[in-house]
Amino acid sequence: SGLSREPRSRAVEQVHLRCTEGSLEWMYPARALRVLLEPNLASAQHTTVCIKPASDFQGASIYVERAGQLHLVVSEAEGARPRHVSCFSAHTPQRVALFLQASPQRDISRRTASFQYELLSNQSAAGPDLKKMALAEAMCRPCDNMELLMAICSSDFVVKGSIRNVSHDSENHMSQVDVSAQKVYRQKNRIFQQEEGSAEWRGPIRTLLQCKVKKGGGDFLFTGNEHFGEAWLGCAPRFKDFMLVYQAARERGANPCEF
């Protein structure tokens, strides 16, 4: 809280965060806050940082420090946009410095500058500047057979189901696929939930608008990863096609994990 600071102090308070994902809430922002992301990693594999401001983000702007210069990532005006995620490349993956500058205030009304952050490996981001939309986990090209086999081993969620509906959000460059799931093989968090009085599981999966996802019939195997508490689409083959690939790999002993 900015209220816990010495009123006349001009020192910039520092916060050290050791996790590859998490959140920070700064109440009553005053002066400035320097946030050092210093994950305890054996290797410097995380090269992209993504920030998602809370819907009620206000009272500060977020900058990233590069070679002693500050570059604006989230302005106070941008922070209030729903589902707006900003990503940038990290030149030194083991230590990323964010700088939160409090906006001038005329009163002491409560303001909160809060955001979630994630450090992504260079495999799951499509470029260094994904300012408009976020998380390019969903590459629009079809996955090859090896990628399909790896997807069931390493994805945050693996679900067999059908598409109930597809909706598009052009402003945020996203599409949402509403899935009716027959079987949830794995999920990291409770994105897919069972409806009361029914054996059916349902849940939303996000993807990029540019992937032009359309509603199709039949059963699919939906895989992907979670970012900021949302499921993002990875490989999604038709279930029968996936089973042919899997059975052939299993007969050769080439399946990387059991399904």
Buried (B, 14 or more C-beta within 10 A) or exposed (E): EBEEBEEEEEEEBEEEBEEBBBEBEBBBBBBBBBBBBEBEEEEEBBBBBBBBBBEEBBBBBBBBBBEEEBEEBBEBEBBEBEBBBBBBBBEEBEBBBBBBBBEEEEEEEEBBBBBBBBBBEBEBBEEEEBEEBBBBBBBEEEBEBEBBBBBBBEBBBBBBBBBBEBEEBEEBBBBBBBBBBBEBBEBEEEBBEEEEEEEEBBBBBBBBBEBEBEEEEEBBBBBBBBBBEBBBBBBBBBBEBBEEBBEEBEEEEEBEEEB
